[in-house]
Amino acid sequence: MEHDFYQMYLEELEQIIPCTKQEEILLLDQLRQGREDAKARLIEGNLKQALEYAKEYENKGLPMGDLVQEASMALTMAAGSFETGNFQDYLEQEIKKALEMAIEEQMAENRTEEEIAARVNVLQKVSQVMAEELGREATLAELAARMRMTEDEIREIMKITLDAVNVMQSAGDLTEEQE
């Protein structure tokens, strides 16, 4: 589905005429005078350039649709904050900075998810081992002591596990309803 939106975006982009250097100079001058229509045209006329920058980051951690969205938002911000100098250089710098930040945020999120999954797995294993050793389910305090964590940390991991189970059950219920 994301591919469909991206393809539609590319088709719509074909209809847009990029800004010429002379038009860009005129639009920047009009923008300094407070004309919002100039800003809109400056953004529209540079969408293809923003796409080109986004393509440079393809396959680096974010889907192309997300990259295009980040580049477009950075383009909009750059058009609103540009003051002096070479607009194209400023635009490239702002878009690439936004794309790199978005990719970095995604990587950090992925690392966090991996760490949480590892903690859930360890808690499940420790819980099973302790149940065999004790002949009953371990208490929260016992699990916390064994894992060298606080009871609140154990509760949080259990909550994450329970939330994941509930999401999976809800998804299963939806699948059954659709059949």
C-alpha positions as CSV (number, residue, x, y, z in Angstrom):
1,M,0.0,0.0,0.0
2,E,2.9,2.4,0.8
3,H,4.3,1.7,-2.7
4,D,0.9,2.8,-4.2
5,F,1.0,6.1,-2.4
6,Y,4.6,6.6,-3.4
7,Q,3.8,5.8,-7.0
8,M,0.9,8.2,-7.0
9,Y,3.2,10.9,-5.5
10,L,5.7,10.3,-8.3
11,E,2.9,10.6,-10.9
12,E,1.7,13.9,-9.4
13,L,5.2,15.2,-9.2
14,E,5.6,14.8,-13.0
15,Q,2.9,17.5,-13.4
16,I,4.9,20.0,-11.4
17,I,7.3,22.4,-13.2
18,P,10.6,22.9,-11.2
19,C,11.6,26.5,-10.4
20,T,14.1,28.0,-12.6
21,K,17.0,30.0,-11.1
22,Q,15.4,33.3,-12.1
23,E,12.0,32.3,-10.7
24,E,13.7,31.2,-7.5
25,I,15.3,34.6,-7.1
26,L,12.0,36.3,-7.7
27,L,10.1,34.0,-5.3
28,L,12.7,34.6,-2.6
29,D,12.4,38.3,-3.0
30,Q,8.6,38.0,-2.8
31,L,8.9,35.8,0.2
32,R,10.9,38.4,2.0
33,Q,8.0,40.8,1.3
34,G,5.6,38.4,3.1
35,R,3.9,36.8,0.1
36,E,2.7,33.3,1.1
37,D,1.9,32.4,-2.5
38,A,5.6,32.8,-3.3
39,K,6.4,30.4,-0.5
40,A,4.0,27.8,-1.8
41,R,5.4,28.0,-5.3
42,L,9.0,27.9,-4.0
43,I,8.1,24.7,-2.1
44,E,6.2,23.2,-5.0
45,G,9.0,24.1,-7.5
46,N,11.6,22.3,-5.3
47,L,9.7,19.1,-4.6
48,K,11.6,17.1,-7.3
49,Q,14.9,18.3,-5.7
50,A,13.7,17.2,-2.3
51,L,12.9,13.8,-3.8
52,E,16.4,13.5,-5.3
53,Y,17.9,14.1,-1.8
54,A,15.5,11.5,-0.3
55,K,16.6,8.9,-2.9
56,E,20.2,9.3,-1.7
57,Y,19.0,7.8,1.7
58,E,17.0,4.9,0.2
59,N,17.7,1.5,1.9
60,K,19.3,3.1,4.9
61,G,16.6,2.3,7.5
62,L,13.4,4.1,6.4
63,P,10.9,3.4,3.7
64,M,11.0,5.7,0.7
65,G,7.6,7.2,1.6
66,D,8.9,8.3,5.0
67,L,12.0,9.7,3.4
68,V,10.0,11.7,0.9
69,Q,7.8,13.0,3.8
70,E,10.8,14.0,5.8
71,A,12.4,15.7,2.9
72,S,9.2,17.6,2.0
73,M,8.7,18.8,5.6
74,A,12.4,20.0,5.6
75,L,11.8,21.8,2.3
76,T,8.7,23.5,3.8
77,M,10.7,24.5,6.9
78,A,13.7,25.7,4.8
79,A,11.4,27.9,2.6
80,G,10.0,29.5,5.8
81,S,13.4,30.0,7.5
82,F,15.7,31.0,4.7
83,E,17.3,34.4,5.1
84,T,20.3,34.9,2.9
85,G,22.9,33.1,0.8
86,N,22.4,30.3,-1.8
87,F,18.9,28.8,-1.3
88,Q,19.8,25.5,-3.0
89,D,22.8,25.0,-0.7
90,Y,20.7,25.8,2.3
91,L,17.9,23.5,1.1
92,E,20.3,20.6,0.6
93,Q,21.8,21.1,4.0
94,E,18.4,21.3,5.7
95,I,16.9,18.3,3.9
96,K,19.9,16.1,4.4
97,K,20.1,17.0,8.1
98,A,16.4,16.1,8.5
99,L,16.8,12.8,6.7
100,E,19.9,11.8,8.7
101,M,18.0,12.7,12.0
102,A,15.0,10.6,10.9
103,I,17.1,7.6,10.1
104,E,19.0,8.0,13.4
105,E,15.8,8.2,15.3
106,Q,14.5,5.0,13.6
107,M,17.7,3.2,14.4
108,A,17.5,4.2,18.0
109,E,13.9,3.1,18.1
110,N,14.9,-0.3,16.6
111,R,17.7,-0.7,19.2
112,T,15.2,0.0,22.0
113,E,12.7,-2.5,20.6
114,E,15.5,-5.1,20.4
115,E,16.5,-4.4,24.0
116,I,13.0,-4.7,25.2
117,A,12.5,-8.0,23.3
118,A,15.7,-9.3,24.8
119,R,14.5,-8.4,28.3
120,V,11.1,-10.0,27.7
121,N,12.8,-13.2,26.5
122,V,15.1,-13.3,29.5
123,L,12.3,-12.7,31.9
124,Q,10.3,-15.6,30.4
125,K,13.2,-18.0,30.6
126,V,14.1,-17.0,34.2
127,S,10.4,-17.3,35.1
128,Q,10.2,-20.8,33.6
129,V,13.4,-21.9,35.4
130,M,12.3,-20.6,38.7
131,A,8.8,-22.2,38.4
132,E,10.6,-25.6,37.9
133,E,13.0,-24.9,40.8
134,L,10.3,-23.7,43.2
135,G,7.4,-25.9,42.0
136,R,5.3,-22.8,41.7
137,E,5.3,-19.4,39.9
138,A,7.9,-17.1,41.2
139,T,6.8,-13.9,43.0
140,L,7.6,-10.5,41.6
141,A,10.1,-10.0,44.4
142,E,11.8,-13.3,43.6
143,L,12.0,-12.5,39.9
144,A,13.4,-9.1,40.6
145,A,16.1,-10.5,42.9
146,R,17.1,-13.2,40.4
147,M,17.3,-10.7,37.5
148,R,18.9,-8.0,39.6
149,M,16.2,-5.5,38.7
150,T,13.6,-3.6,40.6
151,E,10.1,-4.9,41.0
152,D,8.9,-1.9,38.9
153,E,11.2,-2.9,36.1
154,I,9.8,-6.5,36.2
155,R,6.3,-5.1,36.2
156,E,7.1,-3.0,33.1
157,I,8.4,-5.9,31.2
158,M,5.4,-8.0,32.2
159,K,3.1,-5.2,31.0
160,I,4.9,-5.0,27.7
161,T,4.5,-8.8,27.3
162,L,0.8,-8.6,28.3
163,D,0.3,-5.7,25.8
164,A,1.9,-7.7,23.0
165,V,-0.3,-10.7,23.8
166,N,-3.4,-8.5,23.8
167,V,-2.4,-6.9,20.4
168,M,-1.9,-10.4,18.9
169,Q,-5.2,-11.6,20.2
170,S,-7.0,-8.5,18.9
171,A,-5.4,-9.0,15.5
172,G,-6.5,-12.7,15.6
173,D,-10.0,-11.6,16.4
174,L,-10.1,-9.2,13.5
175,T,-8.8,-11.9,11.1
176,E,-11.5,-14.3,12.3
177,E,-14.2,-11.7,11.8
178,Q,-12.9,-11.1,8.2
179,E,-13.1,-14.7,7.3
